[in-house]
Amino acid sequence: MKLNLKIPLCVFDLETTGVNVTQDRIIEIAVIKLMPNGEMTRKSNRINPTIPIPKEATDITGIGNDDVKDMPTFKEVAKEYAKFFEGCDIAGFNVLKFDMPVLVEEFLRADVEFEYGKKKLIDVQRIFHMMEKRTLSAAVSFYLNRELVDAHSAMADTQATLEVLLAQVERYQNQPVTDTLGKQIGVINNSAESLSQLSSSDLVDLAGRMIRNHKGEAIFNFGKHKGKSVLAVFKDEPAYYDWMMNGDFPLDTKRWLTKIKLSTMGK
């Protein structure tokens, strides 16, 4: 089924040195831009992460230190990828908890503007788990009735993610989605708006340290203040802001903390 797109949709995947959002780096990136008329443009690069690639990562991706030593750093290609994503919504598999946070960290390190706040974010894994509860390989098997060849190759994973997304929309068109308590939270249809609403509507920062409650207020989603208003915590315990800003939190999380804190100034 053809997606009903108003603007292009960039589906992307990253291979990285590990799974720590703040410390690990990209070693491969692949993006497929799907246009509203169905045309596709592909862009990919292997990346020199500027840090050693652990054996565990090489075992998974097949990419070793020698494979990327002569490749560009992310900083060297950041502007061209920011341009490629410009004016597009974004989709990926587990994109909200991992790929987007890592990508945003890399853009921030490179001092390249990448504003995702107004983009619609579609997490194919989240839709899959809501509807069928399961990895990308399993999704390919379930929706496409084939095995995922070259798993953990960024382009192969990206291509598979796009195909799974299209199959999901066709399979679940107009079906309601419920939460764990059976409450309806949306309906699947072939628009970026509805898919983004199901994937990422309550997130504040990409790491999910803050989410929005039913009133639209930013609340903490971890630790001793979980469920409390961010602004209320900052008012009652000002040192908590400083603790987070000095802690091992993603740059994106710290940027949102500062935005929220500054929003009350002058009021």
N, C-alpha and C positions, 0 to 999 in steps of 0.2 A: 504493500500500500504506500502511496506517495504521501509524505508529510505535508500538511498544510502550513507552509512557512510564509511569514510576512517579510522576514529578513533572513540572510544566510545562517546556517547552523554549522558550527565548527565542532566536529567530533575528534577528540584527541586522546592520546595515551602516552605515558612516560615510562621509561625504564630508568631505575635509579641505583645509587650505590647502597641503598638500604631503605628502611621504613621510618626513620626519624625525620619528621618534617623540618625541624630547625637545623639539623646537622648534615643530613645526606643531600646528595646532588644528582642532577639529571645526567644520564649517560646516553639517552636516546629519546627523541621526541618525534611524534608523527601526528599530523593533523589532516583530516579530510574535511574540506569545506563543501557542504551541500547547499546549493543555491535553491531559491524558491521554484525555479523551473526544472529542477531535478539534475542539473549539471553538477559535476564534482571536480574539485581541484585538490590535489594532494601535495603535501609539503612535509619533509622529514629530514632529520639530521642526527648523526651521532655527535655526542658532545664530550669534550674533555672536561671532566668534573673538577679538575685541579686538586683532587684528593685521591688517594689510592682506592681502587675498587676491591672490596673484600672478595675472597674466594666464594663465599656463599652467594653473593650477587652474581658473580660470573657463572656459577653453576646453574643459576636460574635463567639468566638472560643470554648466556653464551658470549657476553661482551667482557673482554679483559682489558687490562691496562694498556697493552700494546695496540689494541684495536682503536683506542681513542687518543693516544699520545699526540698525534698530528691533527686531531680534529679541533674545530673552533671551541672556545669556551662559550658558556651560555651568554656571558656579557657581550661577546662579539656578534651574536645572532639575535640578541634580545629585541632590538628595535624592529628587525624584519618580521619576527614572530608577533610582536605587538601589533604591527601593521596588518598582518595576516588575520589576526583575531578581531581587528577593528570592525565595528558595525555588525557583529555577529553574536548570536546566542551560542551557548556552549553545552556540549554533552560529552559524557564519558562513562566508563564503568568504574564505580567507586570513586567518582570524580570529586565528590564533596568532602570526603574524609581524607583523601590522600593526594590525588593528582593536582587538583586545584590549589590546595594549600602549598604544595611543593613548588608549583609553577609560580604562584604569587610571591613566594619567598625569593625565588631566583630573580624575578623582575625587580623586586625591591632592592636586592643586593646590587643589581646592575644599574640601579637608579633610573629605571625606565618606567614611564607611566603605564599602568595597566589597570584600568578601572572596571571591575567586574560588577560593581554594585547595581548597575542598571541593566545588566545582561540577565537573560533567563537561563538558569542552570538546570540541566536535566541529567539526573543520575540514573543510568540504565540499570545499574546493580540494585538500586533502591526499589525501582519499579518491579524488577525481577523478583526480589525478595518479598515484596508486598504481595505479589500475585502468585508466586510459586515457591517462595522461601528457599533459594540456593545460591559458584565461581563462573567465570566467563566460559570456561570449557563446558560446564554443565548447561549453561544457557544456550550455547551453540548446539549442543546435543539435543536439548529439549525443543528449542524453537526452529532450528534449521535442519535437524535430523542428520547431522554429520559431525565428525570430529573436528576440533580446532587444530589445524596444522600450523606448526611454527609458533606455538604458544610462547609468550614472553618475547616475541619480536614485536616491536612497537607498531609497525604498520599492519602486521597480521592481526594483532589484538584490536587495533583501531578499526580495521575493516570488519572484523567479526562483531565489534560493538555496534557499528552502524547497522549491520544486517539484523542483529538481534533487536535493536530499537524499532526498526521497520516492522519486524515480525510481531513484536509486542503490541504495537499500535493496531495492526491488523487483527490480531487474536482477541484483544480486549476492548475493541472499539465500543464505546458507550457503556462499558461495564462499571459499576460502582466499586470504589475502593474503601475498605473499612480498616479501622485501627484494631489494636489487640482487644479492645473492649467491644468491638462490633459496631462502633459509631462510624457512619459514613463520613469520609474526609475528602471525597472528590470522585470524579468520574474520568476514566481514560478516554481521550479522544485524540485525533491526529493534529493537535496544535501545540506549539511550543509553550503557550501560556498554561494549559492544563497540566502538561507533563512537568513543567518547572514547578508549578504549584504543589504537586505531589512530591517532588524531589527535594525542594529546598526552601519552602515558604517560611519556615520558622527560624532559619539560621540567621545569626548576626555575623559572627566571624566564621571563616571556613573550617577552623579546627573544632567548632562546636562548643567552645568554652562558654559562649553566650548564645542564648536563643530568645525568641520572642514568645511571650505568653499570649493568652487569648485576647488581652487588651492591647497587644502590640508593643508592650514594654520589654526592654532588654533585661533578662534575668540571667544569673549565673547558672551554668549547667554542670558544675563540678564542685568538689570540695565542701568545706564547711558552710559556705553560703549558697549552696545549690538551691535553686528555686526562689532566691531573694532578688529583689530589684537591684540592678547594678548601681543606679544612682543612690538608692537608699543605703547600700553598703558603703559607698564612697562618703556619704554624709556622716554615717555613724562610725565608720572606721577608715579615716583618710589614708592611713598607712597601708591599707590593702592594695590601693592603686600603686603605690611605690613598690610594694613587694612583687606585684605582677610585672611591672615595668622592668624590674631588675632580675626577674626570674627567667627560666628557660622556656619562655612562651614564644610562639611564632610572631614575627614582625607584624603580620596582618592582625593578630589578636591585639597586640599593643597599640596598633594604629586605631582600632575600633574603640579600645578603652579610652584613648585620648579624645577621640571624637565625642564619645558619650560624656566624658568629664567636662569638656569645653562647652558642650551644648547647654550647660546650666549657667555658664558665666554671664553675668549681666542681667540675670533674671531675678 
